Amino acid sequence: MLDEEGKEIQFAYPVSGLPTSHHITLSDGREYYSMCAIDSLGSYFTFWQDLEIDSVCSTSGEPIKVVVKNGRLFIKVVQVFIVSMWI
């Protein structure tokens, strides 16, 4: 996707040319932002490299770190909360 003037690339799936809440570090050291959390996970299948995802929970604002190694997910930091609601 190009900017409004049609001169600069801002997005090329799954890479965002603009900062987002989803920072990716590939095993070869390259870093970029992805457009969303699902794109972050899909980055493994785009680049076929282990990677680390540093993100932020959209509900709580708490940091989340996910590692994808050999196609497996490892959550390093996550806070779990339960919402209870009566209907």
Short mmCIF file of the C-alpha atoms (twelve columns), coordinates in Angstrom:
data_MODEL
# 
_entry.id   MODEL 
# 
loop_
_atom_site.group_PDB 
_atom_site.id 
_atom_site.type_symbol 
_atom_site.label_atom_id 
_atom_site.label_alt_id 
_atom_site.label_comp_id 
_atom_site.label_asym_id 
_atom_site.label_seq_id 
_atom_site.Cartn_x 
_atom_site.Cartn_y 
_atom_site.Cartn_z 
_atom_site.pdbx_PDB_model_num 
ATOM 1  C CA . MET A 1  0.000   0.000   0.000  1 
ATOM 2  C CA . LEU A 2  1.364   3.397   -0.937 1 
ATOM 3  C CA . ASP A 3  1.108   6.666   0.957  1 
ATOM 4  C CA . GLU A 4  -1.435  9.314   -0.059 1 
ATOM 5  C CA . GLU A 5  0.957   10.771  -2.619 1 
ATOM 6  C CA . GLY A 6  1.659   7.340   -4.087 1 
ATOM 7  C CA . LYS A 7  5.402   7.711   -3.548 1 
ATOM 8  C CA . GLU A 8  6.338   5.583   -0.536 1 
ATOM 9  C CA . ILE A 9  5.402   2.037   0.400  1 
ATOM 10 C CA . GLN A 10 3.736   1.981   3.806  1 
ATOM 11 C CA . PHE A 11 2.655   -1.663  3.977  1 
ATOM 12 C CA . ALA A 12 3.723   -4.883  2.276  1 
ATOM 13 C CA . TYR A 13 2.162   -7.888  3.988  1 
ATOM 14 C CA . PRO A 14 3.068   -8.674  6.726  1 
ATOM 15 C CA . VAL A 15 5.487   -5.744  7.127  1 
ATOM 16 C CA . SER A 16 4.352   -2.275  8.159  1 
ATOM 17 C CA . GLY A 17 6.460   0.700   7.142  1 
ATOM 18 C CA . LEU A 18 4.935   2.580   10.055 1 
ATOM 19 C CA . PRO A 19 5.369   1.770   13.763 1 
ATOM 20 C CA . THR A 20 2.657   -0.447  15.286 1 
ATOM 21 C CA . SER A 21 2.195   -2.310  18.575 1 
ATOM 22 C CA . HIS A 22 3.706   -5.447  17.023 1 
ATOM 23 C CA . HIS A 23 7.518   -5.441  16.774 1 
ATOM 24 C CA . ILE A 24 9.174   -8.449  15.129 1 
ATOM 25 C CA . THR A 25 12.815  -9.542  15.378 1 
ATOM 26 C CA . LEU A 26 13.866  -12.272 12.958 1 
ATOM 27 C CA . SER A 27 16.623  -14.743 13.850 1 
ATOM 28 C CA . ASP A 28 18.923  -13.094 11.273 1 
ATOM 29 C CA . GLY A 29 18.627  -9.797  13.187 1 
ATOM 30 C CA . ARG A 30 16.247  -7.938  10.885 1 
ATOM 31 C CA . GLU A 31 13.499  -6.011  12.674 1 
ATOM 32 C CA . TYR A 32 10.200  -4.579  11.525 1 
ATOM 33 C CA . TYR A 33 6.637   -3.884  12.608 1 
ATOM 34 C CA . SER A 34 3.728   -6.042  11.489 1 
ATOM 35 C CA . MET A 35 0.263   -4.742  10.762 1 
ATOM 36 C CA . CYS A 36 -1.554  -6.837  13.395 1 
ATOM 37 C CA . ALA A 37 -1.123  -9.713  15.856 1 
ATOM 38 C CA . ILE A 38 -2.136  -12.353 13.304 1 
ATOM 39 C CA . ASP A 39 0.373   -10.967 10.796 1 
ATOM 40 C CA . SER A 40 3.016   -11.189 13.518 1 
ATOM 41 C CA . LEU A 41 2.402   -14.914 13.893 1 
ATOM 42 C CA . GLY A 42 2.222   -15.390 10.132 1 
ATOM 43 C CA . SER A 43 5.646   -13.778 9.748  1 
ATOM 44 C CA . TYR A 44 7.248   -17.128 10.522 1 
ATOM 45 C CA . PHE A 45 5.667   -18.590 7.399  1 
ATOM 46 C CA . THR A 46 6.622   -15.579 5.291  1 
ATOM 47 C CA . PHE A 47 10.319  -15.526 6.194  1 
ATOM 48 C CA . TRP A 48 10.738  -19.146 7.406  1 
ATOM 49 C CA . GLN A 49 12.858  -17.977 10.335 1 
ATOM 50 C CA . ASP A 50 12.545  -18.185 14.082 1 
ATOM 51 C CA . LEU A 51 11.369  -14.883 15.487 1 
ATOM 52 C CA . GLU A 52 10.404  -12.897 18.558 1 
ATOM 53 C CA . ILE A 53 7.250   -10.830 18.786 1 
ATOM 54 C CA . ASP A 54 7.068   -7.946  21.232 1 
ATOM 55 C CA . SER A 55 3.505   -6.718  21.414 1 
ATOM 56 C CA . VAL A 56 0.960   -5.145  23.726 1 
ATOM 57 C CA . CYS A 57 -2.378  -6.517  24.859 1 
ATOM 58 C CA . SER A 58 -5.094  -4.366  23.286 1 
ATOM 59 C CA . THR A 59 -7.294  -4.790  26.373 1 
ATOM 60 C CA . SER A 60 -4.929  -4.352  29.315 1 
ATOM 61 C CA . GLY A 61 -1.968  -2.588  27.703 1 
ATOM 62 C CA . GLU A 62 0.354   -5.178  29.262 1 
ATOM 63 C CA . PRO A 63 3.419   -6.219  27.234 1 
ATOM 64 C CA . ILE A 64 3.374   -9.624  25.562 1 
ATOM 65 C CA . LYS A 65 6.408   -11.516 24.254 1 
ATOM 66 C CA . VAL A 66 5.977   -14.506 21.991 1 
ATOM 67 C CA . VAL A 67 8.796   -16.578 20.519 1 
ATOM 68 C CA . VAL A 68 8.298   -18.749 17.446 1 
ATOM 69 C CA . LYS A 69 11.029  -21.380 17.244 1 
ATOM 70 C CA . ASN A 70 10.987  -24.286 14.812 1 
ATOM 71 C CA . GLY A 71 7.328   -23.543 14.101 1 
ATOM 72 C CA . ARG A 72 6.307   -23.731 17.774 1 
ATOM 73 C CA . LEU A 73 4.931   -20.890 19.904 1 
ATOM 74 C CA . PHE A 74 6.431   -20.036 23.266 1 
ATOM 75 C CA . ILE A 75 4.811   -17.311 25.346 1 
ATOM 76 C CA . LYS A 76 7.449   -15.719 27.545 1 
ATOM 77 C CA . VAL A 77 5.371   -13.081 29.284 1 
ATOM 78 C CA . VAL A 78 1.616   -12.990 29.527 1 
ATOM 79 C CA . GLN A 79 -0.879  -11.898 32.114 1 
ATOM 80 C CA . VAL A 80 -4.087  -13.843 32.355 1 
ATOM 81 C CA . PHE A 81 -7.269  -12.279 33.569 1 
ATOM 82 C CA . ILE A 82 -10.811 -13.547 33.801 1 
ATOM 83 C CA . VAL A 83 -13.860 -11.487 33.006 1 
ATOM 84 C CA . SER A 84 -17.085 -12.588 34.600 1 
ATOM 85 C CA . MET A 85 -20.395 -11.231 33.440 1 
ATOM 86 C CA . TRP A 86 -23.999 -11.910 34.348 1 
ATOM 87 C CA . ILE A 87 -26.613 -11.753 31.642 1 
# 
